[in-house]
Amino acid sequence: MSIVHLSSEFQVAIPEVLLAKLGTKPGHAMMVVERDGGIVLTPLPSDPVEFLCGVLSGEPSLTKELVTERAQEVESEE
């Protein structure tokens, strides 16, 4: 655990060990949220598309389900 101090400009220095562990570098974007009375910093991926690629693999295809559903609707309209 590290203790940091808030500067007069409301800035904190995050310990270098933690930044290295997370793979962050100067200029890296981070998401800041308030949670349970605290502040949580989360490094954002440099390429969000690549980061999310494959997240839904193994899940049923919603596109295929929608196409099938629409085909059934078209048939019932005829």
C-alpha positions as CSV (number, residue, x, y, z in Angstrom):
1,M,0.0,0.0,0.0
2,S,1.2,3.5,-0.9
3,I,0.2,6.8,0.6
4,V,0.2,9.8,-1.7
5,H,-0.6,13.5,-1.0
6,L,-2.9,15.8,-3.0
7,S,-1.1,18.8,-4.3
8,S,-2.4,22.4,-4.1
9,E,-3.4,21.9,-7.8
10,F,-5.4,18.7,-6.8
11,Q,-2.9,16.4,-8.4
12,V,-1.5,13.1,-7.1
13,A,1.7,11.2,-8.1
14,I,0.9,7.6,-8.7
15,P,3.8,5.4,-7.5
16,E,6.0,4.3,-10.5
17,V,5.9,0.7,-9.4
18,L,2.1,0.6,-9.9
19,L,2.2,2.4,-13.2
20,A,4.8,-0.1,-14.5
21,K,2.8,-3.0,-13.3
22,L,-0.2,-1.7,-15.3
23,G,1.9,-0.9,-18.3
24,T,1.0,2.8,-18.4
25,K,3.2,5.5,-19.8
26,P,3.0,9.3,-19.7
27,G,0.0,10.5,-21.7
28,H,-1.9,7.3,-21.3
29,A,-5.7,7.8,-20.9
30,M,-7.3,6.7,-17.6
31,M,-10.9,6.4,-16.6
32,V,-11.7,8.0,-13.3
33,V,-14.8,7.0,-11.3
34,E,-16.1,7.4,-7.8
35,R,-16.9,4.1,-6.1
36,D,-18.0,3.5,-2.5
37,G,-16.6,6.9,-1.3
38,G,-13.2,6.3,-3.1
39,I,-11.6,7.1,-6.5
40,V,-10.8,4.4,-8.9
41,L,-8.4,4.9,-11.8
42,T,-8.5,2.4,-14.7
43,P,-6.1,2.5,-17.6
44,L,-7.9,2.6,-21.0
45,P,-6.7,0.5,-23.9
46,S,-4.8,2.3,-26.6
47,D,-6.9,0.6,-29.2
48,P,-10.4,-0.1,-27.8
49,V,-11.5,-2.1,-30.9
50,E,-8.6,-4.5,-30.6
51,F,-9.1,-4.7,-26.8
52,L,-12.8,-5.8,-27.3
53,C,-12.1,-8.1,-30.2
54,G,-13.2,-11.6,-29.3
55,V,-15.0,-10.6,-26.1
56,L,-18.2,-12.3,-27.3
57,S,-16.6,-15.4,-28.9
58,G,-18.4,-18.5,-27.8
59,E,-21.7,-16.6,-27.4
60,P,-24.7,-17.3,-29.7
61,S,-24.8,-15.1,-32.7
62,L,-27.4,-12.4,-32.2
63,T,-27.1,-11.4,-35.8
64,K,-28.0,-14.9,-37.0
65,E,-31.0,-14.9,-34.6
66,L,-32.2,-11.5,-35.8
67,V,-32.0,-12.6,-39.5
68,T,-33.9,-15.8,-38.8
69,E,-36.5,-13.9,-36.8
70,R,-36.9,-11.3,-39.6
71,A,-37.3,-14.1,-42.2
72,Q,-40.1,-15.6,-40.2
73,E,-41.8,-12.2,-40.0
74,V,-41.6,-11.8,-43.7
75,E,-43.1,-15.3,-44.3
76,S,-46.0,-14.5,-41.9
77,E,-46.7,-11.2,-43.7
78,E,-47.2,-12.9,-47.1
